[in-house]
Amino acid sequence: MPIRDLALALIVVLAWGFNFVVIKWGLVGVPPLLLATLRFAATVFPAIFFLRRPNLPWKYLLGYGLTWGVCHFAFLFSAMANGMPAGLASVVLQSQAFFTLIFAAVWLKESWKTSQLIGLIVAGCGLWLIGSSHGQSMTLLGFVMTLLGAAGWAMGNIVMKQCAKQGISFSVPAFMVWTSIAPMFVFALLSLIIEGPEQISSALKHFTLQSTLAVLYLAFIATLLGTSLWNVLLKRHPSNRVAPFSLLVPWVGLSASAVLLDEILLTAQWWGAALLMSGLLLNLFGGNVVQRWVNKRQVA
């Protein structure tokens, strides 16, 4: 991979890893559903006036917006507002890869490799270790909500797979902007119903510079810049060269949370994080390793 593209990959890793600290900062004085509303509003406007709607059926734009947008971020933001540490959230959210495997098997009838099944079991052990540590530096509600957020992200991945089957070329920034319309309205309605006019009014009245910068970061850096660069890399290089960079995101999240939020993981949580990441490694590389070993045996 050229140095230029390596630099782009590292920018994405930093943007996505630091994203969890920014969410924590954004939640200071702003309820989670309102923060999500503002995030998607900033993603939509003013970009929607300059980017044409992708040539995709509305069912895909709405489907991705309601899964990746609403289900993913409703649970993630609420989890971090209810005791889920930013660093651990960056780790547990990576379980989306395994939810994607499960959903793809159910809805797309995709088969599993043995290495993927082993990776799922290893990652499951890691999640069990992390979940068993609740009540100390993490709440059980926050942990469960983060898992549900990962499931929402995975459902969005299934919608993207369906989009790819259409064989239609489209602009990724335009796709992200137009799929953010539905979440913007849904979150606004949920915030009004659940958080209420008084809490919304109070949050907006005391809206700080920190909250403003957090919303702008979540919209422009994490969503538009990060996702666009990631998809540019996927277009230029095979996915097996690009995907491993996503394994660096949790470690950036853990490091940034430790330095900027003074978060410290318990021993069980470190072991759980290590097992979860090992499961992801098996999922990404296990099949290739096994195939190379088989080929060597055949040659011998």
N, C-alpha and C positions, 0 to 999 in steps of 0.2 A: 504494500500500500504506500503510495507517495507520501512524502512528509506533509504536503498540503492537506490531504485527506485524513491523515493521522491527527493533524491539528484540529480538523473539523470534528472528528470523533471525540476527541478529548473535550472540546467545547460543549458537545452534547452531554457527555458524562458529568461535567461540572454543573451545567445548567440544570439537569434533572436531579443530580445528587443534592445540590444546594436548595432545590425546590422545597424540600420538607422543612428545612429551617425557616424558609420564608412563609410557609403556611402557618407555622407556629407564631411567627411575628404578626402575620395578618389577622390571626384569631384573637389577638389582644384587643379587647374592646369591640370586636365585631363578631356577631354570631355566625356559625358555620354556613348556614344556608344563604344568608345575605352576602357573605364573602364569596360564595360560589356564584351567586347572581352577578355580582360586580365583576368577577373574573371573566365570565362569559360575555357580559355586556362590553367589556373592554376588548375582548377578542373580536366581537362582531363589528363594533363601531370604532373608527370610521371605515375600516377595511372593506366592509361589504359594498361600499359605494364605488370601489375601485377594482374589485375582483368579481368576475362573472361567475355565476353559479356553474359548478361542474356538470358536465353532460352525463349525469347519473339520475336514475329514477329517484323520486322523493323518498321512497320507502327505505332506500339505503342511507340517505342523508339523515332521515329521522331515526332510523334504527341505530345508527352509530351514535347519534347525539343522545339518545335515550339510554343506551347501554354504557359506552365509554364515558359519555358526558354526565348523565344524571346518576346512574347506579354507582359508577366508580367514585365520583367526587362527592356525592352526597354522603356515602359511608366513610370515605377517607377523611373528609373535613370534620365530620361529626365524631369520628374516632379520635382525632387529634384534639378535639375540643373536650373529649371525655376521658382523658388520661392515657392516651397512646403516645409514647415518646416519639419524637421525630425520627431518631436514628433507627429504632425498631420498626417503625412504619415503613421506612425505606427498604428494610430487609423483608418483612412479611409480605409486602405488596408484590414481591417477585414471585410469589406463589401463583400469580396470574398465568405463568407459563404452564403450570400443571392443570389449572382449571381449563386452560385452552385445550390441552390434550383431551381432557374428559369431555368437554362440550363438543369438540370436533369428532370424537368417537360416537357420541350420541346423535348429533344432528347431521354431520357430514359423512358418517360411516367410515371415518379414517381409522386405519389399523395402527396398533402400537408396536414399537420395537421392544425387545426384551430390556435393552438399556434404559428406555424411557420408563418402563414399569419399575425397574430397580431405582431409578432416580426419583420417581414419585414416592416410593416407600421411604427412601433416605430423607427426602425433603419433609415427608409427613412426620417422621421422628423428630426432625428439627423444629417443626411447628408445634409439636406436642410439648417439647422442652420449653419453648418460648411461652406457650399458653399456660403451662404449669407454674410459671413464675408470677402469675397475676397476684395482685394484692400488695405488691411491694413497690416496684418502680413503674408498674403498668397495671391498668384495670382490665378485668376480663371483658367488659363491655367494649373498651377500646380495641382490644385484640380481635374480638369477633367481628366488629364493624370493619376493621381493616381487611379481614378475610373476605367479607362481603364486597368491599371495594375492589379487591383483587378479582373476584368473580365477575363483577361488572365490567372491569377492564377486559377480561377474557371473552365475555360476550361481545364486546366491541371488536375483538380480534376476529371472531367468527363472521361478523358482518363485513369486515374488511376482506376476508377470504372470499366471501360471496361477491363483493365488488370486483375483486381481481378476476373472477370467473367471467365477468361481463366483457373483459377485453377492451375496456374503454380507458384511454389515456386521459388523466386529469391532473390539474395543478394541486399539489398537496396544500399549500397555504390557502387556496380558495376552498378546498374541501374542509379544512379545519374551521375556517370562518363560517361557512354555510351550515356545517353540522353543529355549530355553537348556538344557532338561533333557538332551537327547541329547548336545550338546557337553560338558556337565559330566561325564557318564559316560565318553564316548569319550576326552576329554583325561586323565581320571584313569587310565584303562587304559593309554593311550599313555605317560603320564609314568612309570607303574609299570614298564612294559616297557623303555622306551628310557632314561629317566633313572635308574631304579633306586631301590630303597628307601633305600639309604644317602644318595644325593644329596637325595632328598625329605626324609628325616629331618633331615639337616644344615640344609637350607634352612628348615624349619619351626622347628627349635630356635633358629636365629639370626634369626628373622623380626623385622624392624625396624619402627619406626613409619612410615618411608618406604614400605616394602613394603605395609603395611596401608592407608595413604592411597592408594597407587597402585591397589590392588585395588578400593577403594571408589569411586574416581574412574572407573575403567574400567567398573564395573558400573552405578553410579547416574547419573553425569554424562554419560559418553560414550554409554552404551547406552540406558538408560531415558529420561533427560531429553532428550538430544539427538535420539534417534530419534522420540520422542513429539512434541516440538515441531515437528520437520520435517514429520511427517505431518499435524499440525494445520494448518500453513501450506499444505500441498498441498490440504487439504480446503477452505480458505477462498479460495484464489487459484488462477488457472490455473498449470499447471506451468511454463510459459515465464517466469513472473514469479518463481517460487521457485527453479527449478533454477540460475540464474546465481549464486546465493549460494554454491553449492558450489565455485565457482571461487576463492573467497577462502580456502578451507580450506588449500590448500598454502602460500599466502603466510603465513598465520598459523603453520603448521608450520615453515616456513623461518625466520621471524623469531624464534619462540620457541626454536628449536634453536640459532640463532646467539647469542642472548642468554644462554640458560640452560645450554647444553651446549658453547658455544664452537665450534660447527661452522662451517666455512668451505667454500663450494663452489668448485670449480675453474671456470675459464672455460668449458670444454666442458660442464660440468654446468649452468651458468647458461643457456647457449644451448640445451641439451637441454630444460631445464625450460620455457624460453620457447616452444620449438617444440611441446612437449607441450600446454601450456596454449592455444597458438594453435589447435592441432588440436581441442581441446575447444570453443573459441569457435566454430569453423567448424561443429562438430557441432550446437551449440545454436542458433546464429543464421544459419548459412549459407543454409539453405533459405528462411527468411523474407526475407533480403536479396535473394536471386535472384528470389523471387516478386514483391517490390515493384518490382524493376528491370524485370521482364517486364510488369507491370501499367502502369508508366509508359510503356514503349515502345508498348504497345497503345493507351493513351489519346492519346499523341502522334500 
